[in-house]
Amino acid sequence: MKTLGTKRIDVKKHNRGQILKLIATGTCNNRVELVAHMGMTKMAITNMVSELADKGLVKEGGVDQCDGVGRNPISLRIPEGAPKTIGILILRDRCEAVLCDFYLNVQYRKTVMLQQPDKRELISIIYALTDDMLGYEKNILGIGIASIGPIDFDRGMILNPPYFYGIHDIPVASLLEDRYSLPVFMDHDNQSAALAELLYGNGKNRDSFMLLGMARGVGCGIVKNGALYVDSRKLAPEVGHVSIDYRGKKCICGNRGCLELYVNTDEILGRLRKATGQSLSFAGFCHMKETDRMCEIFEDVTEKITSALVSTVNLLNLDLVLLGYDGVHLPEKYVKQLEDGINELKFARDRSRTGVKRAYFGEDSQLLGAVCNVLNQVYEGNILLD
């Protein structure tokens, strides 16, 4: 009986979390829609909504107008006073922190650029950013971390990222848990971004998609069957280390011809600056009038990305590719070329079309994904809402 009782409590927590998710993501706006979406009785939904209201997590709003006979339902929303979530993004060039509500609205954010830090300085920066967020808001659900990898998901540890000032083996999650006595959830930066897009962005209601993160490295987050795709060790997928030339340049991973060697934005910038004599940012080049030489470079980059993504799409039968980080700035003509190229070359091209879009949250997908690492735990019923 004890085990059965525990299961009942867990199911109840999960269902309450799902109600919050459906309201926060705009999927359901009232009890009628919750009943239809969750397949539960009106009484069960009413009771759970009342429990959430008692905890200050749900509030009734105005009347939703609807067609048909009967009373119009009362809208439901998450009130401004509900707890907030802290997200921390750890990259090679900067650390960022953000404070968000359940709707993923940014309440406060701060960025610290990194200048050759050592491990101790990096930890101090993370603490300072977290202190700033807590100075703005005390009512906090938890802290989410999105970090460059590789990471140890279960231990919440940054392992040994390349080009990261020699910093390695930082138990970020446990350090923050010990210091702040808050739940901490950590994942790879691009997996976190894919989660944000799945819950709130262009991946919402999608069964399978990839978020391609183009920066100094090239990474990805993958959603398959409506959930983040990881192996049994919870390692993130690495599209940047798909080889597009087995006789190509030697990669730091030991392989040859990895995609990351050719389409990381440092490499592309070097080519663009040499071709134009200008020292613009990647976004600057993407938004300026093209020269013939720039067009050649962008087409070459698009061809190389297509080569790697066709293999990935064939393996996983992805519905969509989202461009993240610097990839959100690619000119529209190359986004279309990338989509057309994938669909011309993939094996199941006659069955369905794989779309290519920019990430809904643009360059902020990874940062907001850090917040979603916590919110998703709430929605799955893994964080107890007192």
Salt bridges, closest charged atoms under 4 A:
GLU51 OE2 - LYS12 NZ 3.08
GLU51 OE1 - ARG16 NH1 3.74
GLU60 OE2 - ARG31 NH2 3.02
ASP93 OD1 - ARG94 NH1 3.09
GLU96 OE2 - ARG94 NE 2.78
GLU96 OE1 - ARG109 NH2 2.93
ASP131 OD2 - ARG179 NH2 3.35
ASP132 OD2 - LYS110 NZ 2.68
ASP152 OD2 - ARG155 NE 2.88
ASP154 OD1 - LYS234 NZ 3.11
ASP169 OD2 - HIS168 ND1 2.89
ASP189 OD1 - HIS188 ND1 2.90
ASP231 OD2 - ARG233 NH2 3.03
GLU260 OE1 - HIS241 NE2 3.83
ASP266 OD2 - ARG216 NE 3.72
GLU290 OE1 - LYS333 NZ 3.35
GLU296 OE1 - ARG293 NH1 3.00
ASP300 OD2 - ARG271 NH1 2.88
ASP300 OD1 - LYS304 NZ 2.72
GLU332 OE1 - ARG358 NH1 2.81
GLU339 OE2 - ARG353 NE 2.98
ASP340 OD2 - LYS336 NZ 2.85
ASP340 OD1 - ARG353 NH2 2.70
GLU363 OE2 - HIS329 NE2 3.01
ASP364 OD1 - ARG109 NH2 3.12
GLU380 OE1 - HIS14 NE2 3.56
